């Protein structure tokens, strides 16, 4: 990995996915070529809760696992507002 790629990765939002079993993984593609896309798909199951931890970590809990992303309340609100504005403009 080049220094430029490391800088890009470190400035991006981090996420984690923890599943109760590998049976909950639908697809995991890790290409061997640089620049190829990585794909992670799975089943969180029935959604049990959604919350923001300490104002900076979005957490989605399902019966099969948990997905977390460092996304603040402000960022969520901004994204939802801009998405709503785009939808209203299109109508």
N, CA, C and O atoms as a GROMACS GRO file, in nm:
protein
  364
    1UNK      N    1   0.083  -0.119   0.000
    1UNK     CA    2   0.000   0.000   0.000
    1UNK      C    3   0.088   0.124   0.000
    1UNK      O    4   0.188   0.129   0.071
    2UNK      N    5   0.052   0.222  -0.077
    2UNK     CA    6   0.132   0.344  -0.084
    2UNK      C    7   0.096   0.438   0.029
    2UNK      O    8  -0.008   0.421   0.092
    3UNK      N    9   0.181   0.537   0.054
    3UNK     CA   10   0.152   0.636   0.157
    3UNK      C   11   0.024   0.712   0.129
    3UNK      O   12  -0.051   0.746   0.221
    4UNK      N   13  -0.002   0.738   0.001
    4UNK     CA   14  -0.123   0.810  -0.037
    4UNK      C   15  -0.247   0.728   0.000
    4UNK      O   16  -0.344   0.784   0.052
    5UNK      N   17  -0.246   0.597  -0.026
    5UNK     CA   18  -0.359   0.512   0.008
    5UNK      C   19  -0.379   0.505   0.158
    5UNK      O   20  -0.493   0.505   0.205
    6UNK      N   21  -0.270   0.498   0.235
    6UNK     CA   22  -0.282   0.494   0.381
    6UNK      C   23  -0.348   0.619   0.434
    6UNK      O   24  -0.431   0.611   0.526
    7UNK      N   25  -0.314   0.735   0.379
    7UNK     CA   26  -0.374   0.860   0.424
    7UNK      C   27  -0.524   0.859   0.397
    7UNK      O   28  -0.603   0.901   0.482
    8UNK      N   29  -0.563   0.812   0.279
    8UNK     CA   30  -0.705   0.807   0.243
    8UNK      C   31  -0.782   0.715   0.338
    8UNK      O   32  -0.891   0.750   0.383
    9UNK      N   33  -0.726   0.600   0.369
    9UNK     CA   34  -0.793   0.505   0.456
    9UNK      C   35  -0.806   0.561   0.597
    9UNK      O   36  -0.911   0.547   0.659
   10UNK      N   37  -0.701   0.623   0.648
   10UNK     CA   38  -0.705   0.671   0.786
   10UNK      C   39  -0.802   0.787   0.805
   10UNK      O   40  -0.848   0.810   0.917
   11UNK      N   41  -0.834   0.861   0.698
   11UNK     CA   42  -0.925   0.974   0.711
   11UNK      C   43  -1.070   0.934   0.684
   11UNK      O   44  -1.160   1.018   0.692
   12UNK      N   45  -1.094   0.809   0.652
   12UNK     CA   46  -1.228   0.762   0.621
   12UNK      C   47  -1.299   0.717   0.747
   12UNK      O   48  -1.237   0.698   0.852
   13UNK      N   49  -1.430   0.700   0.737
   13UNK     CA   50  -1.508   0.647   0.850
   13UNK      C   51  -1.478   0.499   0.869
   13UNK      O   52  -1.473   0.422   0.773
   14UNK      N   53  -1.456   0.462   0.993
   14UNK     CA   54  -1.428   0.323   1.026
   14UNK      C   55  -1.559   0.250   1.055
   14UNK      O   56  -1.655   0.311   1.101
   15UNK      N   57  -1.563   0.120   1.029
   15UNK     CA   58  -1.680   0.041   1.062
   15UNK      C   59  -1.637  -0.097   1.110
   15UNK      O   60  -1.526  -0.141   1.082
   16UNK      N   61  -1.727  -0.164   1.181
   16UNK     CA   62  -1.703  -0.302   1.220
   16UNK      C   63  -1.835  -0.377   1.213
   16UNK      O   64  -1.942  -0.321   1.235
   17UNK      N   65  -1.824  -0.504   1.182
   17UNK     CA   66  -1.940  -0.592   1.177
   17UNK      C   67  -1.904  -0.718   1.254
   17UNK      O   68  -1.805  -0.785   1.223
   18UNK      N   69  -1.983  -0.750   1.354
   18UNK     CA   70  -1.961  -0.872   1.431
   18UNK      C   71  -2.087  -0.957   1.420
   18UNK      O   72  -2.196  -0.913   1.458
   19UNK      N   73  -2.071  -1.077   1.369
   19UNK     CA   74  -2.184  -1.168   1.350
   19UNK      C   75  -2.169  -1.289   1.442
   19UNK      O   76  -2.058  -1.328   1.476
   20UNK      N   77  -2.282  -1.348   1.481
   20UNK     CA   78  -2.280  -1.459   1.575
   20UNK      C   79  -2.226  -1.588   1.514
   20UNK      O   80  -2.183  -1.677   1.586
   21UNK      N   81  -2.229  -1.598   1.380
   21UNK     CA   82  -2.187  -1.720   1.314
   21UNK      C   83  -2.145  -1.689   1.171
   21UNK      O   84  -2.193  -1.592   1.112
   22UNK      N   85  -2.057  -1.770   1.114
   22UNK     CA   86  -2.022  -1.750   0.974
   22UNK      C   87  -2.139  -1.783   0.882
   22UNK      O   88  -2.137  -1.747   0.765
   23UNK      N   89  -2.241  -1.851   0.934
   23UNK     CA   90  -2.362  -1.876   0.856
   23UNK      C   91  -2.436  -1.746   0.824
   23UNK      O   92  -2.518  -1.742   0.732
   24UNK      N   93  -2.408  -1.640   0.900
   24UNK     CA   94  -2.472  -1.510   0.879
   24UNK      C   95  -2.401  -1.428   0.771
   24UNK      O   96  -2.447  -1.318   0.737
   25UNK      N   97  -2.290  -1.478   0.718
   25UNK     CA   98  -2.218  -1.411   0.611
   25UNK      C   99  -2.272  -1.464   0.479
   25UNK      O  100  -2.264  -1.583   0.450
   26UNK      N  101  -2.326  -1.372   0.397
   26UNK     CA  102  -2.377  -1.411   0.266
   26UNK      C  103  -2.264  -1.415   0.164
   26UNK      O  104  -2.254  -1.508   0.084
   27UNK      N  105  -2.178  -1.313   0.169
   27UNK     CA  106  -2.073  -1.301   0.068
   27UNK      C  107  -1.957  -1.220   0.127
   27UNK      O  108  -1.978  -1.118   0.192
   28UNK      N  109  -1.836  -1.267   0.103
   28UNK     CA  110  -1.716  -1.195   0.143
   28UNK      C  111  -1.616  -1.209   0.030
   28UNK      O  112  -1.564  -1.318   0.005
   29UNK      N  113  -1.588  -1.099  -0.039
   29UNK     CA  114  -1.498  -1.102  -0.153
   29UNK      C  115  -1.377  -1.016  -0.121
   29UNK      O  116  -1.389  -0.896  -0.098
   30UNK      N  117  -1.260  -1.079  -0.118
   30UNK     CA  118  -1.134  -1.011  -0.092
   30UNK      C  119  -1.041  -1.036  -0.211
   30UNK      O  120  -0.965  -1.133  -0.210
   31UNK      N  121  -1.047  -0.952  -0.313
   31UNK     CA  122  -0.964  -0.973  -0.432
   31UNK      C  123  -0.815  -0.962  -0.399
   31UNK      O  124  -0.776  -0.894  -0.304
   32UNK      N  125  -0.735  -1.029  -0.477
   32UNK     CA  126  -0.591  -1.025  -0.457
   32UNK      C  127  -0.526  -0.908  -0.529
   32UNK      O  128  -0.410  -0.876  -0.503
   33UNK      N  129  -0.597  -0.845  -0.620
   33UNK     CA  130  -0.543  -0.733  -0.696
   33UNK      C  131  -0.564  -0.602  -0.621
   33UNK      O  132  -0.669  -0.580  -0.562
   34UNK      N  133  -0.462  -0.515  -0.624
   34UNK     CA  134  -0.476  -0.381  -0.566
   34UNK      C  135  -0.577  -0.302  -0.648
   34UNK      O  136  -0.582  -0.315  -0.770
   35UNK      N  137  -0.656  -0.221  -0.582
   35UNK     CA  138  -0.754  -0.139  -0.650
   35UNK      C  139  -0.887  -0.208  -0.675
   35UNK      O  140  -0.982  -0.144  -0.718
   36UNK      N  141  -0.895  -0.337  -0.649
   36UNK     CA  142  -1.021  -0.408  -0.668
   36UNK      C  143  -1.112  -0.384  -0.547
   36UNK      O  144  -1.064  -0.359  -0.436
   37UNK      N  145  -1.240  -0.390  -0.570
   37UNK     CA  146  -1.336  -0.364  -0.463
   37UNK      C  147  -1.352  -0.485  -0.371
   37UNK      O  148  -1.342  -0.599  -0.414
   38UNK      N  149  -1.375  -0.456  -0.243
   38UNK     CA  150  -1.403  -0.558  -0.142
   38UNK      C  151  -1.553  -0.555  -0.117
   38UNK      O  152  -1.613  -0.448  -0.109
   39UNK      N  153  -1.614  -0.672  -0.104
   39UNK     CA  154  -1.757  -0.681  -0.080
   39UNK      C  155  -1.783  -0.762   0.046
   39UNK      O  156  -1.731  -0.873   0.062
   40UNK      N  157  -1.864  -0.707   0.137
   40UNK     CA  158  -1.903  -0.776   0.260
   40UNK      C  159  -2.056  -0.770   0.266
   40UNK      O  160  -2.113  -0.662   0.272
   41UNK      N  161  -2.121  -0.886   0.264
   41UNK     CA  162  -2.267  -0.894   0.276
   41UNK      C  163  -2.301  -0.997   0.382
   41UNK      O  164  -2.232  -1.098   0.398
   42UNK      N  165  -2.407  -0.971   0.453
   42UNK     CA  166  -2.449  -1.067   0.554
   42UNK      C  167  -2.589  -1.038   0.604
   42UNK      O  168  -2.660  -0.953   0.551
   43UNK      N  169  -2.625  -1.110   0.708
   43UNK     CA  170  -2.759  -1.100   0.766
   43UNK      C  171  -2.750  -1.056   0.911
   43UNK      O  172  -2.703  -1.132   0.995
   44UNK      N  173  -2.796  -0.933   0.941
   44UNK     CA  174  -2.802  -0.888   1.080
   44UNK      C  175  -2.921  -0.950   1.153
   44UNK      O  176  -2.926  -0.949   1.276
   45UNK      N  177  -3.016  -1.005   1.078
   45UNK     CA  178  -3.134  -1.066   1.139
   45UNK      C  179  -3.239  -0.961   1.170
   45UNK      O  180  -3.238  -0.852   1.114
   46UNK      N  181  -3.329  -0.996   1.261
   46UNK     CA  182  -3.433  -0.901   1.302
   46UNK      C  183  -3.366  -0.785   1.374
   46UNK      O  184  -3.287  -0.805   1.467
   47UNK      N  185  -3.398  -0.662   1.332
   47UNK     CA  186  -3.338  -0.545   1.396
   47UNK      C  187  -3.394  -0.529   1.536
   47UNK      O  188  -3.516  -0.530   1.556
   48UNK      N  189  -3.304  -0.514   1.632
   48UNK     CA  190  -3.343  -0.503   1.773
   48UNK      C  191  -3.327  -0.363   1.827
   48UNK      O  192  -3.406  -0.319   1.910
   49UNK      N  193  -3.224  -0.291   1.781
   49UNK     CA  194  -3.205  -0.154   1.829
   49UNK      C  195  -3.112  -0.078   1.736
   49UNK      O  196  -3.035  -0.135   1.660
   50UNK      N  197  -3.123   0.053   1.747
   50UNK     CA  198  -3.040   0.144   1.670
   50UNK      C  199  -3.007   0.258   1.765
   50UNK      O  200  -3.096   0.311   1.830
   51UNK      N  201  -2.881   0.295   1.773
   51UNK     CA  202  -2.846   0.403   1.864
   51UNK      C  203  -2.714   0.465   1.826
   51UNK      O  204  -2.643   0.418   1.737
   52UNK      N  205  -2.681   0.573   1.897
   52UNK     CA  206  -2.554   0.641   1.879
   52UNK      C  207  -2.484   0.640   2.015
   52UNK      O  208  -2.537   0.691   2.114
   53UNK      N  209  -2.366   0.582   2.018
   53UNK     CA  210  -2.289   0.570   2.141
   53UNK      C  211  -2.202   0.694   2.157
   53UNK      O  212  -2.124   0.728   2.069
   54UNK      N  213  -2.216   0.760   2.271
   54UNK     CA  214  -2.138   0.879   2.306
   54UNK      C  215  -2.139   0.985   2.196
   54UNK      O  216  -2.044   1.063   2.184
   55UNK      N  217  -2.246   0.988   2.115
   55UNK     CA  218  -2.261   1.089   2.012
   55UNK      C  219  -2.175   1.071   1.889
   55UNK      O  220  -2.181   1.153   1.797
   56UNK      N  221  -2.093   0.965   1.884
   56UNK     CA  222  -1.998   0.952   1.772
   56UNK      C  223  -1.994   0.814   1.706
   56UNK      O  224  -1.918   0.794   1.612
   57UNK      N  225  -2.074   0.718   1.753
   57UNK     CA  226  -2.067   0.583   1.698
   57UNK      C  227  -2.208   0.530   1.674
   57UNK      O  228  -2.282   0.504   1.769
   58UNK      N  229  -2.245   0.516   1.546
   58UNK     CA  230  -2.374   0.457   1.511
   58UNK      C  231  -2.366   0.307   1.536
   58UNK      O  232  -2.271   0.242   1.491
   59UNK      N  233  -2.464   0.252   1.606
   59UNK     CA  234  -2.465   0.109   1.634
   59UNK      C  235  -2.601   0.052   1.597
   59UNK      O  236  -2.705   0.100   1.643
   60UNK      N  237  -2.599  -0.051   1.514
   60UNK     CA  238  -2.721  -0.120   1.472
   60UNK      C  239  -2.711  -0.264   1.523
   60UNK      O  240  -2.620  -0.337   1.485
   61UNK      N  241  -2.804  -0.303   1.609
   61UNK     CA  242  -2.804  -0.438   1.666
   61UNK      C  243  -2.915  -0.520   1.605
   61UNK      O  244  -3.030  -0.478   1.598
   62UNK      N  245  -2.878  -0.640   1.561
   62UNK     CA  246  -2.975  -0.735   1.509
   62UNK      C  247  -2.962  -0.866   1.582
   62UNK      O  248  -2.870  -0.885   1.662
   63UNK      N  249  -3.053  -0.957   1.557
   63UNK     CA  250  -3.050  -1.086   1.625
   63UNK      C  251  -2.928  -1.169   1.586
   63UNK      O  252  -2.891  -1.261   1.659
   64UNK      N  253  -2.864  -1.137   1.472
   64UNK     CA  254  -2.747  -1.211   1.427
   64UNK      C  255  -2.615  -1.138   1.448
   64UNK      O  256  -2.509  -1.194   1.421
   65UNK      N  257  -2.620  -1.014   1.495
   65UNK     CA  258  -2.495  -0.943   1.514
   65UNK      C  259  -2.511  -0.793   1.526
   65UNK      O  260  -2.622  -0.741   1.538
   66UNK      N  261  -2.396  -0.726   1.523
   66UNK     CA  262  -2.391  -0.581   1.543
   66UNK      C  263  -2.304  -0.517   1.436
   66UNK      O  264  -2.197  -0.569   1.402
   67UNK      N  265  -2.350  -0.402   1.385
   67UNK     CA  266  -2.273  -0.323   1.292
   67UNK      C  267  -2.250  -0.187   1.357
   67UNK      O  268  -2.344  -0.125   1.406
   68UNK      N  269  -2.125  -0.140   1.357
   68UNK     CA  270  -2.091  -0.010   1.414
   68UNK      C  271  -2.016   0.072   1.310
   68UNK      O  272  -1.940   0.019   1.228
   69UNK      N  273  -2.038   0.204   1.316
   69UNK     CA  274  -1.968   0.295   1.226
   69UNK      C  275  -1.945   0.426   1.298
   69UNK      O  276  -2.035   0.478   1.364
   70UNK      N  277  -1.824   0.481   1.286
   70UNK     CA  278  -1.799   0.609   1.352
   70UNK      C  279  -1.864   0.722   1.272
   70UNK      O  280  -1.804   0.779   1.181
   71UNK      N  281  -1.985   0.750   1.310
   71UNK     CA  282  -2.068   0.849   1.244
   71UNK      C  283  -2.141   0.928   1.352
   71UNK      O  284  -2.219   0.871   1.428
   72UNK      N  285  -2.114   1.056   1.360
   72UNK     CA  286  -2.170   1.138   1.468
   72UNK      C  287  -2.317   1.172   1.442
   72UNK      O  288  -2.367   1.158   1.330
   73UNK      N  289  -2.384   1.216   1.546
   73UNK     CA  290  -2.523   1.258   1.536
   73UNK      C  291  -2.536   1.371   1.434
   73UNK      O  292  -2.631   1.374   1.355
   74UNK      N  293  -2.440   1.463   1.435
   74UNK     CA  294  -2.443   1.576   1.342
   74UNK      C  295  -2.430   1.528   1.197
   74UNK      O  296  -2.499   1.577   1.108
   75UNK      N  297  -2.341   1.433   1.174
   75UNK     CA  298  -2.323   1.380   1.039
   75UNK      C  299  -2.448   1.307   0.992
   75UNK      O  300  -2.489   1.320   0.876
   76UNK      N  301  -2.510   1.230   1.080
   76UNK     CA  302  -2.634   1.159   1.046
   76UNK      C  303  -2.742   1.259   1.010
   76UNK      O  304  -2.810   1.244   0.908
   77UNK      N  305  -2.759   1.362   1.093
   77UNK     CA  306  -2.861   1.464   1.068
   77UNK      C  307  -2.836   1.535   0.935
   77UNK      O  308  -2.929   1.557   0.858
   78UNK      N  309  -2.710   1.570   0.908
   78UNK     CA  310  -2.676   1.638   0.783
   78UNK      C  311  -2.707   1.549   0.662
   78UNK      O  312  -2.765   1.595   0.564
   79UNK      N  313  -2.669   1.421   0.670
   79UNK     CA  314  -2.695   1.329   0.560
   79UNK      C  315  -2.844   1.308   0.537
   79UNK      O  316  -2.890   1.304   0.423
   80UNK      N  317  -2.919   1.294   0.646
   80UNK     CA  318  -3.064   1.276   0.633
   80UNK      C  319  -3.130   1.401   0.576
   80UNK      O  320  -3.221   1.390   0.493
   81UNK      N  321  -3.086   1.518   0.619
   81UNK     CA  322  -3.141   1.644   0.570
   81UNK      C  323  -3.112   1.662   0.423
   81UNK      O  324  -3.201   1.700   0.346
   82UNK      N  325  -2.988   1.637   0.382
   82UNK     CA  326  -2.953   1.656   0.240
   82UNK      C  327  -3.024   1.553   0.153
   82UNK      O  328  -3.062   1.584   0.040
   83UNK      N  329  -3.042   1.432   0.203
   83UNK     CA  330  -3.114   1.328   0.127
   83UNK      C  331  -3.260   1.368   0.110
   83UNK      O  332  -3.318   1.351   0.003
   84UNK      N  333  -3.321   1.422   0.217
   84UNK     CA  334  -3.459   1.466   0.212
   84UNK      C  335  -3.475   1.583   0.116
   84UNK      O  336  -3.572   1.590   0.040
   85UNK      N  337  -3.379   1.675   0.117
   85UNK     CA  338  -3.383   1.790   0.027
   85UNK      C  339  -3.372   1.747  -0.119
   85UNK      O  340  -3.443   1.799  -0.205
   86UNK      N  341  -3.283   1.651  -0.146
   86UNK     CA  342  -3.267   1.600  -0.282
   86UNK      C  343  -3.395   1.533  -0.330
   86UNK      O  344  -3.435   1.549  -0.445
   87UNK      N  345  -3.460   1.459  -0.241
   87UNK     CA  346  -3.583   1.388  -0.276
   87UNK      C  347  -3.694   1.489  -0.306
   87UNK      O  348  -3.771   1.470  -0.400
   88UNK      N  349  -3.704   1.595  -0.225
   88UNK     CA  350  -3.808   1.696  -0.245
   88UNK      C  351  -3.787   1.770  -0.377
   88UNK      O  352  -3.884   1.804  -0.446
   89UNK      N  353  -3.661   1.796  -0.413
   89UNK     CA  354  -3.631   1.867  -0.538
   89UNK      C  355  -3.666   1.785  -0.659
   89UNK      O  356  -3.704   1.840  -0.763
   90UNK      N  357  -3.655   1.654  -0.647
   90UNK     CA  358  -3.684   1.565  -0.759
   90UNK      C  359  -3.833   1.551  -0.787
   90UNK      O  360  -3.872   1.515  -0.898
   91UNK      N  361  -3.915   1.578  -0.688
   91UNK     CA  362  -4.061   1.560  -0.704
   91UNK      C  363  -4.128   1.673  -0.777
   91UNK      O  364  -4.249   1.670  -0.798
   0.00000   0.00000   0.00000
